[in-house]
Amino acid sequence: MDVLAKATQKRRAGEDIAFLCVGQPAAPAPKAALDATRAMLQDGVVSYTDAGGRLDLQQALSAHMECRYGVSVGPHRIFITTGSSAGFNLAFLTLFNPGDRVAIAAPGYPAYRNIMKALSLDVVEIATGAETRHALSPELLLAEHQKAHLAGVLVASPANPTGTMMAPEALQAIVAFCDDAGIRFISDEIYHGLAYSEETGIAEQTALAFSDDVIVINSFSKYYCMTGWRIGWMVLPQAMVRPVERLAQSLYISAPELSQVAAVEALTAVEELEAVKRGYAQNRALLLERLPAMGFASIMPVDGAFYAYADASPFTNDTMQLAHALLDKAGVAATPGLDFDPMNGQRMMRFSFAGDFPTMTKAMDRMETFLRGD
């Protein structure tokens, strides 16, 4: 966020900045979503909805889960939230008590850690490596569970900042372990839809394929290009629906109705969104070619999402310093790794390729010139 704020200030001052720091699609929301929004605004009535969301959106998401994954989830188990962030708050507040130990992977999305700490949970960050494709495993969880009881575990696949995915059998194994051990399992599936399976051979799967007791959190922000609309959803075990509803009524009342109306239509815009994804694939290929050629030591497997998480240790042991140098001297905004991994992130950098191809090309050219010292 510090890098983003500084980059934004530079852009406002007239500098040409290539943004590779934020996980935000450059493409607009789907046309059908925008058209539905215009129609609703012309009517002039935008209201509260039920805490769990509009029934038409719940029904559309139920059909989406059946079509995409072959899982049957009743609309009553789908809870609409103000972005995935509200989903995490609601899940943590419903499932856990202060002091409960909840495991996440390192590297991982820093907001997990920060939200849980704000709720007085004990965050257990487990270092991952290439042997588990930078994901948690039953063995890693068992080692922590034997030290002291784990109340929960949160897994993201595809992951932020790495873009790595768990193979379906690996996801099934960790869900089964948590079910057997009495550990609540939360699956962050916000980057679903953005998997490059034709190249990686790793298929995308929801945790709901393996258990009805998992909590799935998703959003329209990434694949659907609707970050600022703040619209997400949860799939809940039946026993959690009413507790989450009571909390959401007090904390948020409901997700914005205007965004819910847009989201229904966004689900139909597959052709348009797949074209956007093809642009990410082009950007991905460019970064996977150019970053190693510049000297970045290694890049974690980019199976999905729109990030390349690269080892910058040939250049620095302080990627925050490198990030500011790239911004000030090359006009490229990238994200240092320390927030994602307090243990080893000082040598890593995350490059988002959610922008357009000319921006990616310009950024790579500028970085290459800067790192060569020209």
N, C-alpha and C positions, 0 to 999 in steps of 0.2 A: 504493500500500500504506500510506503514511503517513496519507492521508485515511481509508482504510478502517479502520485501527487506531483512529484518533481517533473515528470515527463509531461503531465497535463499543463503545468505552469509554463514549461518551455514552448509547448504548442500554442498556448494562448498568446505568448510573446512573439509568435511568428516563426518559430523554428520548425523545421521539417523533421519530425520524429517518427521513426518506424516502431510501432507498438508490438512487441512480442511478449509483453509482460502479463496481460490479462486474459483469462479464459473466457472470452466473450466473442461470439460470432460476429463477423463484420456484416453478414447478410441481415436483412430486415426480417420481421415476422412474416409468415406465409400470407400470400394475398388474400386467401379465404378468411383468415383470421382478421386481417385489417378491414375487409369488407363487412364482416359481421359486427365489428366494433363501430364502424361508421353508421350502420343501420340502427344500432342500439342508441347511439348518441343522438341521432335524429329524433328518436322517440322521446328522449329526454329523461327517462326514468332508469336510474341505476341504484339498486337497493342492496340491503343486507340479504344474504341467503341463509339457509340452514347452516349451522356450524360446520357440518360435514360436506357442504357444497351443494350445487345444483344437481338435481337428479339426472338431467340429460348428460352432464359431464361424467358423473359416476357411471352411468350406463355405457357411455362411449368408451371409457377406460376399461370397463369390464370386457367389452367386446374386443378391445385392443389386446388385452392380456390373453384372451382365448385365441385370437388370430395370430399373434406374434409368437407366443410361447406354447400354446396348447394347454394352458392352465385355466381352470374354471374358478373365477373369483366373483362372487356376487357383488352387485353395486353397493350393497349396504356395508361391505368391508372396505370400501375405498373412501378415503377421507381427503378432501381437498384442502390444501394448505397455502399459506402465503410464502411461496417459494419452498425449496427443500429445507431452508434454514428453520422455518417454523416446524417442519416435520421432525427435525432433530431435537428441537426443544421439547416438543410434545412426547416424543418417544422416551427421551432421557427422564423427563419428569414423571411419566407414567410407570416406567419400568424399575427405576432405581431410587435408592435412598442415599442421603449424604454419607460419604465414606465408602460406598460400594466401589469395587474395583472393576473397571471396564477397559478392555484391551483394544488397542488400535495398532496398525502397522506403522513402522518408521522406515522410509519416509511416508508421509501421509498429509492429508489436508489439514492445515493448522486450526481451522475453526472447530473441528471435532474436539481437539484438546482444550481450546479456549472456552467453548460452551460448557464442557463437562467440568472444568475447573471453576467456572462461575457458579455452577450448581453444586459445588463442594463434593464432586465425585473424585475418586482416586484414579487418575489416568495412567494406564500401564502401556507404555510405548515399547513395542517389541521390535527389535532390529531384525530386518529381513535381508536375504541375500539371493544370489543367483540360483542357489540350489532349490529354492521354492519360488523362483521367478518373481522375487521381491514381493511376495504375498505371505500372509499368515498361513500356518498349517496346523493340523491337529497336534503334531509333536511340539511345536512352539507353544501352543496354548496349554498343552498338558504340563509342560515344565513350569509355566507361571501359575497354573491352577493348583499344582502341588505345593507351591510356596505359600499361597493363600487363596481363598476362594475367589474366583472370577464370577461376577454377577452378569457380565455381558461382554460381547465382542461386536465390533463394527468393522465391516469389510466393504471395500469399494472395488468394483471390477466392471469396466476399466477404471483405473485408479488415477488420482491426481496426487502428486505431480508426474508420475512415471508414464502413464498411459498403458501400463501392463494389465493383462487380463488373467483371470484364473480359468483354466480349462474346466469344462463342466464336471469332470470327475473329481477335480481338486475342490471345487465348490461343494459338491455333494458330500465329500469326505468331511469337510469342516462343519457343514450343517449337521451331519449325523453325529459328529463328536459333541457339538454343543447341545443337541437334543438329549443325548445320553448323559451328559454331565450336568444338565440343568442350567446351562448358560444361555441367556437370552441372546438371540442372533439378530443383528440389524444389518440389512444389505442396502448399501448406497448404490443405486442403479441409475444415477443421474446422467451418466455418459452412455447409456444404452442407446443403440442406434448408430453409434459412432465406433464401429468395430471394422477392422480391415481384414476380415477373416479369409478372404480369397488369397491374401498374401501370407498371412501368419498361420493359417490352418486351425486357429482356435475359434470355436463357435461361441456365440453369445448365449447365455442362459440366465434365467431368473432363479433366485434362491427358492421361489415358491414352487418350482418344479420338484423340490426335494422335501418340503415340509410346509404344512399350513401354520406352523407356530412361529415362523420368521416374521420380521417386520421389514417391509420393503419401502424405501423412500426414493422418490423419483421427482422429476421436474420437467417443465417445458423450456427451461433456460438454455440448454446446450443443443441437443439435436434439433429442437423446434425454433431456435433462434429468438427466444423470448425472455432474455435475462431481466430486463427492466419491468416486465409485466408482473413479476413476483407471483408466479403461480406454479404450484407443485402438488404432489399427491403422495399419500401413504396407502399401503395395503396392510391391513391389520388382522391379527387373529380375532375371532369373534368376541372373545372375552375382553379385548382392549377397546372396542369401539365406543362403548358408553363412557369409560373413564377419559379417553382422549376427547370425546365430545364435551364433557363437562369442563375440562381444562381449556379447550379451544374457545368455548363460549366466553370465558372470563378474560383470556389473554388477547384474543384477536377478533371476537364476534364471528367473523367469517372471512374467507379470502375474497378479494375484490370481484364483484359480479362481472364487471366489464371484462376482466381477464379470463374469467371462467367461460364466458360466451365465446371469446376468441379461441380459447383452448379446444373447445369442441370442434371447431372448424380446422384448427391446426392439425388435428389427428388425421384429417382426410388429405393433407397436402403432401403425400408421399413422393410424388414425382418431383415436385419443386425442391423438397428437402434432400432427396437423393442427389440432385444436381449440386446442391451446396456441399454435400459430403464428398462428391467427386473432386471438388475444389480443394478440400482438406487433404485428400489423398495425393493430389499433385503437390501441395505444399509439403506434405510429409516426405515424399520422395526427394524433394529438393533439400530439405534439412538433413535427411539421412545420408545424402551424398556430400553436402558442403561442410557440415560440422566436423566429421572425421578428417576431411581433407585440410581443414584449418588447424587441426592438432588436438581437438577435444579427445581425451583418452578413451572414453567409452560412452555409449548411450544405452540406457536401459531399454528393454524391448518395447517398441511403440506399437502395441497391439490394437489400441483404440484411443478414444478421446482426441485431443488435438494438442498434445504436449510432447516435447522431447526433453528428457531429463539427462543432462550431459555432465560428465566429469571434466571440470575445468582446472584440475590440479597441475597440468603442464604450464598453466599461466599464473596461477595464484593459489594461495591457501585461504583467501578471504574474498569470497565471491560477492559480498556486499560492496567491497571496494571496487571490484571489477565491474559490477553493475553500474556504479556511479561513473566510472571512467568511460564505459561504453556509451552511457547516456550523454555525458558532457563532451566527449571527443569524437564520437561516431554517430550520435543521434539515433541510437538504438536502445530501446527500453526492454530489458529482460529481467527475470526474477531470480534473485539469489536463493540458495537452497536452505538457509538456516531455519526459516520458519517451518519448512516441511520436515526437517530432521535436525533437532537440536544436537544430536550426537555427531553426525557426519556431514551435515548439510553445508558446512562452510566451504567445501570444495566443489559443490554441485551448483548447476544453474538450470532453470526451467525456461524453455523457449516455447511460447504458444504459437501454433501455426493456424489459429482460427481466423486470421485476416485474409486478404486477397493475395494472389500470387505476385503481382508487382511489388507489394510491400515486402513479401518474404524475400524476393530476389534482391531488392534494394538493401534490406537488412543484412543479408549474407555478404553482399559486396562490401558494405561499409565495415562489417566486422572483420572480414578478411584483410582489408587494408589496414585497419587499426591494429590487429594482432600481429601483422607483419612489421609494424612500426614504420610504414611508409608515410 
